[in-house]
C-alpha cells in the first residue's frame, strides 16, 4: 500500500470517529456539537494542507527517480518556498548536475577510446571469460586475415593461420615475438581490464616488420658499401700489379715461365670473380625505386614461364595454369617484377628433383593474388623463419641474394608476400597486389 493511501485512510478513519462522537451531542449539548463540528472542519483543512506539504516531496522524489531511470539528467526542480522541500530540491539538483557531468565525461572517454581502438595500428582483440573473441579492431582483422564476423565467438585455436595458433599458446602477460613465414614479425601480449568488477582479457598485436626491416637494411647496406669500397680498391691495384708482372714474364727462365703466367692469370681471374661477387651484393643496395606502369599480369607470367622452360633440359616439369577468367592489370615496374618472377620460378624448378608439377594461379577475390606452387622439396619450419633473411641460403655455395632481391623489390612496390609449405605438401609463393 502506498504512503499516500495510508495517510488518506488514517485521516479518514479519525474524522469519521470524531463525527460519530460529535453526533451524540446534537440533542443535549447543541453548542458543544457546533464547536466539535468547527474543530472537525479545521482538522480536515489542516489534514489537507499537511497532505499537500507531505506528499509533494514524495511526488518530487518519484519524478526524480523516474528521470534517473530513464537516464534523463536534464530535468531540474524549482524551489517552492518551503524549507524542507527547498532543501530536498537543492540536494536533487546538485546530484543531477554531478550525474550529468559524469555521464558526459564517461561518454566522451568511451567515444575517445572507441576511436583510439579503431584507428590504432596495433591489433586489439577482446576476449570473454571462455577465451572467445567478442570484439576485434580493423588492425587485428588485417593481421589475422579475417573479418570480424568470422572471428566473433571463436577461440584463437579455432582460427586458421600461424599467428592465431601462436597467440593461443601464450600463457603469461609477458610480450612474445612471433615471426610469420620468415617475413612478418609480430609482438603479442596478453593484458586485462576491469569491467563491472570483473577482469576481462584482451590481446595486443603489434607488427614489427617495418621497423626490423629498416634496421636490418641500414646495417647490411652499410656493411656492403664498406666491403665493396675496400675490395674494389684493393682488387684494382692488385690486378694492375699482376698485369704489369706478366709483362716481365720473358725475363723468367723458360722452365718456370709457363707456371708463372698460369699463376698470374689464375690470380687475375680469381680477383675478377671476387669483384663480380661483391658487385652482386652491391646490386641489392642499388635497387632503384620502381617505375610503375599498367601491365597485364597474365602476359608477364606467360613470358617468364617460356623463358624458364627453355632453360630446362634435365627435368620433366608439368606446368599447370589456373588463371582468373578476367585479366589482372597491376601497376608495377615490369622489369623488376619480371626479375622477381624469374627468381621465384627458378627456385620452384630447383626444388623439384627430376619430375614434378608447378601450378600458377591468379585470383581476383577476396584480393588480387598470384600463387606459384610446386610439389618439390618441402621447407621446414626452422628454415621458413630464415628464408628472407639477407644472405641466407640453403644451397651449397649460394649467396642468399635471390630471395633478398625478391624481398626488396616487392617491398618497394608495396606488395604483401609469403613463402611456405602447405599441409598438402605444396610449397607456395603468394604475392598480393
C-alpha positions as CSV (number, residue, x, y, z in Angstrom):
1,X,0.0,0.0,0.0
2,X,1.3,3.4,-1.0
3,X,2.1,6.1,1.6
4,X,-0.5,8.4,0.1
5,X,-3.2,5.8,0.5
6,X,-2.2,5.0,4.1
7,X,-2.3,8.7,5.0
8,X,-5.8,9.2,3.5
9,X,-7.2,6.1,5.3
10,X,-5.7,7.2,8.6
11,X,-7.1,10.7,8.4
12,X,-10.5,9.5,7.2
13,X,-10.9,7.0,10.0
14,X,-10.0,9.6,12.6
15,X,-12.5,12.1,11.2
16,X,-15.3,9.5,10.9
17,X,-14.8,8.6,14.5
18,X,-14.9,12.3,15.6
19,X,-18.1,12.9,13.6
20,X,-19.8,9.8,15.2
21,X,-18.8,11.0,18.6
22,X,-20.0,14.6,18.0
23,X,-23.4,13.3,16.9
24,X,-24.0,12.2,20.5
25,X,-24.0,15.9,21.5
26,X,-26.5,17.1,19.0
27,X,-29.6,16.6,21.2
28,X,-28.3,17.5,24.7
29,X,-25.4,19.9,24.1
30,X,-26.0,21.7,20.8
31,X,-23.3,24.2,21.5
32,X,-20.7,21.6,22.1
33,X,-21.8,19.9,18.9
34,X,-21.3,23.0,16.9
35,X,-17.9,23.6,18.4
36,X,-17.0,20.0,17.7
37,X,-18.1,20.4,14.1
38,X,-15.9,23.5,13.7
39,X,-13.0,21.7,15.1
40,X,-13.5,18.7,12.8
41,X,-13.7,21.1,9.8
42,X,-10.5,22.8,10.9
43,X,-8.7,19.5,11.3
44,X,-9.9,18.4,7.9
45,X,-8.4,21.6,6.4
46,X,-5.2,21.1,8.3
47,X,-5.0,17.5,7.1
48,X,-5.4,18.6,3.5
49,X,-2.7,21.2,3.9
50,X,-0.4,18.7,5.6
51,X,-1.2,16.2,2.9
52,X,-0.1,18.6,0.2
53,X,3.1,19.5,2.0
54,X,4.0,15.9,2.9
55,X,3.1,14.3,-0.4
56,X,4.7,16.9,-2.7
57,X,8.2,15.9,-1.7
58,X,7.2,12.3,-2.3
59,X,5.9,13.2,-5.8
60,X,9.1,15.2,-6.4
61,X,11.3,12.2,-5.4
62,X,9.2,9.9,-7.6
63,X,9.6,12.2,-10.6
64,X,13.3,12.5,-10.0
65,X,13.6,8.7,-9.7
66,X,11.8,8.2,-13.0
67,X,14.0,10.7,-14.8
68,X,17.1,8.9,-13.4
69,X,15.7,5.5,-14.5
70,X,15.2,7.0,-18.0
71,X,18.8,8.4,-17.9
72,X,17.4,11.9,-18.4
73,X,19.7,14.2,-16.4
74,X,18.4,17.4,-17.9
75,X,15.4,17.8,-15.6
76,X,15.8,20.0,-12.5
77,X,13.2,21.3,-10.0
78,X,12.4,24.9,-9.0
79,X,12.3,25.9,-5.3
80,X,8.8,26.2,-3.8
81,X,9.5,28.3,-0.7
82,X,9.2,25.6,1.9
83,X,12.4,24.9,3.9
84,X,12.3,21.1,3.8
85,X,11.2,21.0,0.2
86,X,13.8,23.5,-1.0
87,X,16.5,21.6,0.8
88,X,15.4,18.4,-0.9
89,X,15.3,20.2,-4.3
90,X,18.9,21.5,-3.7
91,X,20.2,18.0,-3.0
92,X,18.4,16.6,-6.0
93,X,19.6,19.4,-8.4
94,X,23.2,19.0,-7.2
95,X,23.1,15.3,-7.7
96,X,21.6,15.6,-11.2
97,X,24.3,18.1,-12.1
98,X,27.1,15.7,-11.0
99,X,25.4,12.8,-12.8
100,X,25.2,14.8,-16.0
101,X,28.8,15.8,-15.8
102,X,29.9,12.3,-15.1
103,X,27.8,10.9,-17.9
104,X,29.2,13.4,-20.4
105,X,32.7,12.6,-19.2
106,X,32.1,8.9,-19.5
107,X,30.6,9.3,-23.0
108,X,33.5,11.4,-24.2
109,X,36.0,8.9,-22.7
110,X,34.1,6.0,-24.3
111,X,34.0,7.7,-27.6
112,X,37.7,8.6,-27.5
113,X,38.5,5.0,-26.5
114,X,36.5,3.6,-29.4
115,X,38.1,5.9,-31.9
116,X,41.5,5.1,-30.4
117,X,40.9,1.4,-30.7
118,X,39.6,1.7,-34.3
119,X,42.4,3.9,-35.5
120,X,45.4,2.4,-33.7
121,X,47.9,0.4,-35.9
122,X,48.0,-2.2,-33.2
123,X,45.6,-5.1,-33.3
124,X,43.3,-5.4,-30.2
125,X,41.3,-8.5,-29.6
126,X,38.9,-8.6,-26.6
127,X,38.0,-11.9,-25.1
128,X,35.2,-13.2,-22.8
129,X,35.7,-15.5,-19.8
130,X,35.9,-18.5,-22.0
131,X,38.7,-17.0,-24.1
132,X,36.4,-16.5,-27.0
133,X,36.6,-13.4,-29.1
134,X,33.9,-10.7,-28.6
135,X,35.5,-7.8,-30.4
136,X,38.4,-7.0,-32.8
137,X,39.6,-3.8,-34.3
138,X,40.4,-3.2,-38.0
139,X,44.1,-3.8,-37.5
140,X,43.5,-7.2,-35.9
141,X,41.3,-8.1,-38.8
142,X,44.2,-7.4,-41.2
143,X,46.8,-9.2,-39.1
144,X,44.6,-12.4,-38.8
145,X,43.3,-12.1,-42.4
146,X,39.7,-12.5,-41.3
147,X,36.7,-10.3,-41.0
148,X,35.2,-9.5,-37.5
149,X,32.1,-11.5,-38.2
150,X,34.2,-14.6,-38.9
151,X,36.2,-14.2,-35.7
152,X,33.5,-13.4,-33.2
153,X,32.7,-16.3,-30.9
154,X,35.9,-18.3,-31.7
155,X,39.0,-19.1,-29.7
156,X,42.4,-18.4,-31.3
157,X,42.9,-22.1,-31.6
158,X,39.9,-22.4,-33.9
159,X,41.1,-19.7,-36.3
160,X,43.3,-20.8,-39.2
161,X,46.7,-19.3,-39.6
162,X,50.1,-19.4,-37.8
163,X,49.6,-16.1,-35.9
164,X,46.4,-17.3,-34.3
165,X,47.9,-20.6,-33.4
166,X,50.9,-19.0,-31.8
167,X,48.7,-16.5,-29.9
168,X,46.6,-19.4,-28.5
169,X,49.8,-20.7,-26.8
170,X,50.6,-17.5,-24.9
171,X,50.0,-18.1,-21.2
172,X,51.8,-15.2,-19.5
173,X,51.4,-11.4,-19.6
174,X,55.0,-11.1,-21.0
175,X,55.4,-9.8,-24.6
176,X,56.0,-12.6,-27.1
177,X,57.7,-12.1,-30.5
178,X,56.2,-14.2,-33.3
179,X,57.8,-14.5,-36.7
180,X,55.5,-15.5,-39.6
181,X,56.7,-17.1,-42.8
182,X,60.1,-15.7,-42.4
183,X,58.9,-12.2,-43.4
184,X,56.4,-10.7,-41.0
185,X,57.1,-10.4,-37.3
186,X,54.6,-9.6,-34.6
187,X,54.8,-8.8,-30.9
188,X,51.8,-10.1,-28.9
189,X,50.9,-9.6,-25.3
190,X,48.0,-10.6,-23.1
191,X,46.5,-8.0,-20.7
192,X,43.4,-7.4,-18.8
193,X,40.9,-4.6,-17.8
194,X,38.2,-4.3,-15.2
195,X,34.6,-4.2,-16.4
196,X,31.8,-4.0,-13.8
197,X,34.0,-5.6,-11.3
198,X,35.3,-8.5,-13.4
199,X,38.6,-8.9,-15.2
200,X,38.4,-9.2,-19.0
201,X,41.3,-10.4,-21.1
202,X,42.5,-8.8,-24.3
203,X,45.3,-9.3,-26.7
204,X,47.5,-6.6,-28.2
205,X,49.2,-7.4,-31.6
206,X,51.9,-5.1,-32.9
207,X,53.6,-5.6,-36.3
208,X,57.4,-5.1,-36.0
209,X,58.2,-6.0,-39.7
210,X,58.8,-2.5,-41.0
211,X,61.0,-1.4,-38.0
212,X,63.1,-4.6,-38.2
213,X,63.5,-4.3,-42.0
214,X,64.6,-0.7,-41.7
215,X,67.2,-1.6,-39.1
216,X,68.3,-4.7,-40.9
217,X,68.6,-2.9,-44.3
218,X,70.5,0.0,-42.8
219,X,73.0,-2.5,-41.2
220,X,73.7,-4.6,-44.3
221,X,73.8,-1.6,-46.7
222,X,76.5,-0.1,-44.6
223,X,78.5,-3.3,-44.5
224,X,78.1,-3.9,-48.2
225,X,79.2,-0.4,-49.2
226,X,82.2,-0.6,-46.9
227,X,83.2,-4.0,-48.2
228,X,82.6,-3.1,-51.8
229,X,84.7,0.1,-51.5
230,X,87.6,-1.7,-49.8
231,X,87.6,-4.8,-52.1
232,X,87.2,-2.8,-55.3
233,X,90.1,-0.5,-54.4
234,X,92.3,-3.5,-53.5
235,X,91.4,-5.6,-56.5
236,X,92.0,-2.8,-58.9
237,X,95.5,-2.2,-57.5
238,X,96.4,-5.9,-57.3
239,X,95.2,-6.7,-60.8
240,X,97.3,-3.7,-62.1
241,X,100.3,-5.2,-60.4
242,X,99.6,-8.7,-61.7
243,X,99.2,-7.5,-65.3
244,X,102.4,-5.5,-65.0
245,X,104.2,-8.6,-63.7
246,X,103.0,-10.5,-66.8
247,X,104.9,-8.0,-69.0
248,X,108.1,-9.3,-67.4
249,X,107.4,-13.0,-68.0
250,X,110.1,-13.1,-70.7
251,X,112.7,-12.4,-68.1
252,X,111.9,-15.6,-66.3
253,X,113.6,-18.8,-67.1
254,X,111.7,-20.7,-69.8
255,X,111.3,-23.7,-67.4
256,X,109.3,-21.6,-64.9
257,X,107.7,-19.2,-67.4
258,X,104.6,-21.2,-68.1
259,X,103.9,-21.8,-64.4
260,X,104.4,-18.1,-63.7
261,X,102.0,-17.0,-66.4
262,X,99.3,-19.5,-65.4
263,X,99.6,-18.5,-61.8
264,X,99.2,-14.8,-62.7
265,X,96.2,-15.5,-64.9
266,X,94.5,-17.6,-62.2
267,X,95.1,-14.8,-59.6
268,X,93.6,-12.2,-62.0
269,X,90.6,-14.4,-62.8
270,X,90.0,-15.0,-59.1
271,X,90.1,-11.3,-58.4
272,X,87.6,-10.7,-61.2
273,X,85.3,-13.4,-59.7
274,X,85.6,-11.7,-56.3
275,X,84.8,-8.4,-57.9
276,X,81.7,-9.8,-59.5
277,X,80.8,-11.5,-56.2
278,X,80.8,-8.1,-54.4
279,X,79.0,-6.5,-57.4
280,X,76.1,-8.9,-56.8
281,X,75.8,-7.8,-53.2
282,X,76.1,-4.1,-54.2
283,X,73.2,-4.6,-56.7
284,X,70.9,-5.3,-53.7
285,X,71.8,-1.9,-52.3
286,X,71.4,-0.1,-55.6
287,X,67.9,-1.3,-56.5
288,X,66.1,1.8,-57.9
289,X,62.6,2.8,-57.0
290,X,60.0,1.2,-59.3
291,X,58.8,3.0,-62.4
292,X,55.2,1.6,-62.4
293,X,53.1,1.2,-65.5
294,X,49.8,-0.7,-66.0
295,X,50.7,-4.3,-67.0
296,X,48.8,-7.5,-67.7
297,X,50.0,-10.0,-65.1
298,X,48.9,-13.0,-67.2
299,X,51.0,-11.9,-70.2
300,X,54.0,-11.3,-68.0
301,X,53.6,-14.8,-66.4
302,X,53.5,-16.5,-69.8
303,X,56.6,-14.7,-71.0
304,X,58.6,-15.6,-67.9
305,X,57.4,-19.2,-68.0
306,X,58.6,-19.6,-71.6
307,X,62.0,-18.2,-70.6
308,X,62.3,-20.7,-67.7
309,X,61.0,-23.7,-69.8
310,X,63.6,-23.1,-72.5
311,X,66.4,-23.4,-69.9
312,X,65.2,-26.8,-68.5
313,X,66.9,-29.8,-70.1
314,X,67.2,-32.5,-67.4
315,X,63.8,-32.3,-65.6
316,X,60.3,-33.2,-66.5
317,X,58.1,-30.3,-65.3
318,X,54.3,-30.3,-65.7
319,X,53.2,-26.7,-65.9
320,X,49.6,-26.3,-64.7
321,X,47.8,-23.0,-65.3
322,X,44.8,-21.9,-63.2
323,X,44.3,-18.3,-64.2
324,X,41.4,-16.0,-63.3
325,X,38.8,-15.6,-66.1
326,X,39.4,-11.8,-66.0
327,X,42.7,-10.2,-66.8
328,X,44.6,-8.7,-63.9
329,X,46.0,-5.3,-64.6
330,X,48.6,-4.2,-62.0
331,X,50.6,-1.0,-61.5
332,X,54.2,-2.3,-61.4
333,X,57.7,-1.9,-62.7
334,X,57.7,-4.6,-65.4
335,X,61.4,-5.2,-65.5
336,X,61.8,-5.5,-61.7
337,X,58.7,-7.8,-61.3
338,X,59.9,-9.9,-64.3
339,X,63.2,-10.5,-62.4
340,X,61.1,-11.4,-59.3
341,X,59.1,-14.0,-61.2
342,X,62.2,-15.4,-62.9
343,X,63.8,-16.0,-59.4
344,X,60.6,-17.5,-58.0
345,X,60.1,-19.9,-60.9
346,X,63.8,-20.8,-60.9
347,X,63.6,-21.7,-57.2
348,X,60.5,-23.7,-57.9
349,X,62.2,-25.7,-60.6
350,X,65.3,-26.2,-58.4
351,X,63.2,-27.5,-55.6
352,X,62.0,-30.4,-57.9
353,X,64.3,-33.3,-58.2
354,X,63.6,-34.9,-61.6
355,X,59.9,-34.8,-62.2
356,X,57.2,-32.6,-60.6
357,X,54.5,-30.1,-61.0
358,X,54.4,-26.3,-60.9
359,X,51.0,-24.6,-60.6
360,X,50.5,-21.0,-61.5
361,X,47.3,-19.5,-60.1
362,X,45.8,-16.0,-60.2
363,X,42.8,-14.8,-58.2
364,X,40.6,-11.7,-58.1
365,X,38.7,-12.3,-54.8
366,X,38.9,-11.6,-52.0
367,X,42.2,-10.0,-53.1
368,X,44.2,-9.9,-56.3
369,X,46.7,-12.6,-55.8
370,X,49.4,-14.6,-57.6
371,X,50.2,-18.1,-56.3
372,X,53.1,-20.2,-57.6
373,X,53.1,-23.7,-56.2
374,X,55.5,-26.6,-56.6
375,X,55.5,-30.2,-55.2
376,X,59.3,-30.3,-54.8
377,X,61.3,-30.3,-51.6
378,X,59.4,-29.0,-48.6
379,X,60.5,-26.1,-46.5
380,X,60.9,-26.9,-42.8
381,X,59.5,-24.7,-40.1
382,X,63.1,-23.7,-39.0
383,X,64.2,-22.7,-42.5
384,X,60.9,-20.9,-43.2
385,X,61.7,-18.4,-40.5
386,X,65.0,-17.5,-42.1
387,X,64.0,-17.5,-45.8
388,X,64.0,-13.8,-46.3
389,X,67.0,-13.1,-44.0
390,X,69.6,-11.3,-46.1
391,X,72.3,-13.7,-47.5
392,X,70.7,-16.8,-46.0
393,X,70.8,-19.7,-48.4
394,X,70.1,-23.5,-48.3
395,X,72.1,-24.1,-51.5
396,X,75.7,-25.2,-51.3
397,X,77.8,-22.2,-52.3
398,X,74.6,-20.0,-52.5
399,X,74.9,-16.3,-51.7
400,X,71.4,-15.9,-50.5
401,X,70.7,-13.0,-52.9
402,X,67.7,-14.3,-54.8
403,X,65.1,-14.0,-52.0
404,X,66.7,-10.8,-50.7
405,X,66.3,-9.3,-54.2
406,X,62.7,-10.5,-54.3
407,X,62.0,-9.1,-50.9
408,X,63.4,-5.6,-51.7
409,X,61.6,-5.3,-55.0
410,X,58.2,-6.4,-53.6
411,X,58.6,-4.2,-50.5
412,X,59.4,-1.2,-52.8
413,X,56.2,-2.0,-54.7
414,X,54.2,-2.3,-51.5
415,X,53.1,-5.8,-52.3
416,X,52.5,-8.3,-49.5
417,X,54.1,-11.7,-50.0
418,X,54.8,-15.0,-48.2
419,X,56.6,-18.4,-48.9
420,X,55.6,-21.5,-47.0
421,X,54.9,-25.2,-47.4
422,X,51.2,-26.1,-47.0
423,X,49.7,-29.1,-45.3
424,X,49.1,-30.8,-48.7
425,X,52.9,-30.8,-49.4
426,X,52.9,-28.0,-51.9
427,X,55.3,-25.1,-51.4
428,X,53.6,-21.8,-52.4
429,X,54.8,-18.3,-53.0
430,X,52.0,-15.8,-52.6
431,X,52.0,-12.2,-53.8
432,X,49.1,-9.8,-53.0
433,X,48.7,-6.8,-55.3
